[in-house]
Amino acid sequence: MSASMMLGLHSKTWSASRRACGYGALFWGTAYVFLGGAAQAADPQDAALKKNNVSAQATPDEHKASAEQKAYTTEPDTPSSVENLVVQGERHKNATTDGTGSYVVKGVSMNKMLLRLNEIPQSVSVLSRQQMKDQNLNTVDDALKQVPGVNVNLYGDGTAGITSRGYSMAPQFDGVPSTGGLQMAQQFDIAIYDRLEVLRGPNGTFQGSSSPGGSVNFVRKRPLDNFKAEGEFSGGSWNNLHAAADVTGPLLASKRVTGRLVLAGSDRDYFYNKAHDRRWTAYAVVDVHITSNTTLSMNATGQKNDTTRFMGLPRAANGSDLNLSRNSFVGADWGHTTSPMYELGGELEHRFGNGWRARLTGRHRVTDTSLHYTYLNSLAKSAPTGNFVVANSSVNEVYNGADVYVTGPIRVLGRKNEILIGGNYDSYLETDGGASINSSRDSSLGGLNIFNPVISSAIQPAITTMYREPIQQAGIYGSTRIELLKSLHLLMGGRISFYEYKYKNISKGTPYVVSTKNNGVPTPYLGLVWNIIPTVSAYVSFTDTFTPQSAYGPSGRLKPDLGQQLEGGLKGDFFHHNLNVSLTGYRVIERNKAIVDEDGSMNCGLTGTGVCYRAAGKVRSQGAEAEVVGRILPGWDINASYTYNDNVILKDSTPTLEGKAYAANSPKHLFKLWTHYRFADPEQTKNVWSVGAGVTAQSSTFGTTRTVTQGTYVVANAQVGYQLNPKLNITVNVNNLSNTKYYQRLGNLYYYNYYGEPRNFMATVRSVF
């Protein structure tokens, strides 16, 4: 939806919001009524392998000025909250993207100092709420597929592995780093998020133990101080249904208390047989303006899912494609994953004056995952028969995290400098167990038709051993931005990290064994940004990486890997901040990186059922990235990127692998494009057509076994939209226009090979009230 349309809607809803003031109950009642009619109106605009197959990384508006808001802002050049930041040179602009109608952001919050993109000497991209709407993106996986340089590798149960520059990525949630919660983890519906901030490259200062892949900061929607309600309903191929409703506004006449409620749900089949997914998400947040300078925010999120567990298709003995039908399903149809998640969060922010502010954020998440499924572990040459494994897994996870920092300006010799001091704590407690049974123990699992195996769901191996595995990490960090000259800024910072992983066999009552412990590990950071002209800057940066690994080899858990990255590039800010352009080059050297054993062994880890890894002696990742995002002409938005990545093993215990790429499903060349055009002046809000188009193209890749390969492929998508009036918009998306047959992810000879979706469509109706 265009920015002008949103302004029009806001002006119309302003009177409604004033009528709503003082009636907090009316807010929630409206939410109930709205949800009842959401489907009729809409807005213009591996854990058993997931947990046993562990990751290689130890991870676990434009501003609306009003009399009331001005009353809360005693210092107009200071943000009233992290979501209402003031960007240098612009007053009353905020980082929030919802309602701006733009793909461009005014600032980034994951670096705490709230800088513009061209003030950050690293590669940062932001996926805005408007682009999510334009592309009808409903899942985190689909959203991250649009981000430059990011690879999304699905695991057949609603989870995925997220990588960049040949490394896994780590999550943050509203700026709080987390051990886990991104790799091979269920995700909340994208409807609850305002934006996704993605930093590619090491983020050791704010993330803590973090691989060079980078971080994804999930920024939730916040309440507005004027009433607004919107909803959407989508339906498409393979009974793919999705609905969402979002209601926000003041809960008191003074507007000192505001709230927001988001409900979303999906129910879908897949293009392959026998698979189904059903999930719902609820998110509620309340902001309390305790004083004009202090805001307390509290939120709660819950999600439940029931998803078929599909382990993918096999390949021929030599790794070649068997050219199976894309709707093929291998395994028992009763395989499933359930993973209910519940999260509580809070934030307290205070502005001291003179640009100084402090922020304390905390989160508590609990997930309880159950998996029961089958997968193929051998395939006969002469017939579509093979032997199966039945696996059973139970994983309970508790995440606790807190982040606190103080930041503000200091003037030295007449120059404005900024300083940031903070610390964070992250604990992750996993209680898990797994068991499997194969054809050597149960003959009924051998010699079965792989497409229609008769496997009883009663074959559920008993979990006899449970482990308790706490991970704790903490760190103190600091950063300063020094104005050497008006056009030259030096950024210096770093972190001192403390990390401990231990485990114990709770079934046997044995004491804890400290497996990994690192104290006082420094990760320094240095960056320089030179504004060549006001709209173009050049930068260079250096940072260290420190990554404790959760990967296991046959002899135990692998040691942490250490590395460094050197990065430099150009960033441009054009057309009155409506178009951002960046060009980046980087080089990463890392030692002891975990790489999956190519034989596909799954007898490692504490349970003896996890994927086996080994440590490479020394690896290098280098490449270049180019990105263009924003508005080229009125009504014409674009997000285009090209990524070149050359990752290679420099030294290894297996000399034959030296000189070869190490990162599976990581193409050397990756191009992504999405563009959207609206055939009307911004003021026109009735009978408006729009069109969109997208292309993803990538070069050849290999799977977790090097003999499993795939050549270059291109997938194109298109969209047509029609805005009937300011409150109602309809769009139709057609994906994979040419019906290209390709693999969206490659694995080994027996599983984790997934075809991409054939040609399909999705129609969406949105409305705003």
HELIX and SHEET records of a PDB file:
HELIX    1   1 ALA A    3  ALA A   20  1                                  18    
HELIX    2   2 GLY A   24  GLY A   36  1                                  13    
HELIX    3   3 ALA A   38  GLN A   40  5                                   3    
HELIX    4   4 ALA A   67  TYR A   72  1                                   6    
HELIX    5   5 VAL A   82  ASN A   84  5                                   3    
HELIX    6   6 LEU A  117  GLU A  119  5                                   3    
HELIX    7   7 ARG A  129  ASP A  134  1                                   6    
HELIX    8   8 VAL A  140  LEU A  144  1                                   5    
HELIX    9   9 ILE A  190  ILE A  192  5                                   3    
HELIX   10  10 GLY A  204  GLN A  207  1                                   4    
HELIX   11  11 SER A  237  ASN A  239  5                                   3    
HELIX   12  12 SER A  443  LEU A  445  5                                   3    
HELIX   13  13 PRO A  655  LEU A  657  5                                   3    
SHEET    1   A 5 SER A 123  LEU A 127  0                                        
SHEET    2   A 5 TYR A 193  ARG A 200 -1                                        
SHEET    3   A 5 GLY A 214  ARG A 220 -1                                        
SHEET    4   A 5 ALA A 170  PHE A 173  1                                        
SHEET    5   A 5 VAL A 176  PRO A 177 -1                                        
SHEET    1   B 3 VAL A 150  LEU A 154  0                                        
SHEET    2   B 3 ALA A 160  SER A 164 -1                                        
SHEET    3   B 3 TYR A 167  SER A 168 -1                                        
SHEET    1   C23 LEU A 448  ASN A 449  0                                        
SHEET    2   C23 THR A 385  VAL A 412 -1                                        
SHEET    3   C23 TRP A 356  LEU A 379 -1                                        
SHEET    4   C23 HIS A 336  THR A 338 -1                                        
SHEET    5   C23 THR A 294  THR A 308 -1                                        
SHEET    6   C23 HIS A 276  HIS A 289 -1                                        
SHEET    7   C23 VAL A 257  ASP A 269 -1                                        
SHEET    8   C23 ASN A 240  PRO A 250 -1                                        
SHEET    9   C23 LYS A 228  GLY A 236 -1                                        
SHEET   10   C23 ASN A 760  VAL A 768 -1                                        
SHEET   11   C23 LEU A 728  ASN A 735 -1                                        
SHEET   12   C23 TYR A 713  ASN A 725 -1                                        
SHEET   13   C23 VAL A 688  GLN A 698 -1                                        
SHEET   14   C23 HIS A 669  ARG A 678 -1                                        
SHEET   15   C23 TRP A 636  LYS A 651 -1                                        
SHEET   16   C23 LYS A 618  LEU A 633 -1                                        
SHEET   17   C23 LEU A 579  ARG A 591 -1                                        
SHEET   18   C23 ASP A 561  PHE A 574 -1                                        
SHEET   19   C23 VAL A 536  THR A 547 -1                                        
SHEET   20   C23 VAL A 513  ILE A 533 -1                                        
SHEET   21   C23 LEU A 488  ASN A 505 -1                                        
SHEET   22   C23 TYR A 467  LEU A 485 -1                                        
SHEET   23   C23 ARG A 415  ILE A 437 -1                                        
SHEET    1   D 4 LEU A 448  ASN A 449  0                                        
SHEET    2   D 4 THR A 385  VAL A 412 -1                                        
SHEET    3   D 4 TRP A 356  LEU A 379 -1                                        
SHEET    4   D 4 MET A 341  GLY A 353 -1                                        
SHEET    1   E 2 TYR A 552  GLY A 553  0                                        
SHEET    2   E 2 GLY A 556  ARG A 557 -1                                        
SHEET    1   F 2 ALA A 594  VAL A 596  0                                        
SHEET    2   F 2 TYR A 613  ALA A 615 -1                                        
SHEET    1   G 2 THR A 701  PHE A 702  0                                        
SHEET    2   G 2 THR A 709  GLN A 710 -1                                        
SHEET    1   H 2 TYR A 743  ARG A 745  0                                        
SHEET    2   H 2 TYR A 754  TYR A 755 -1                                        
END                                                                             
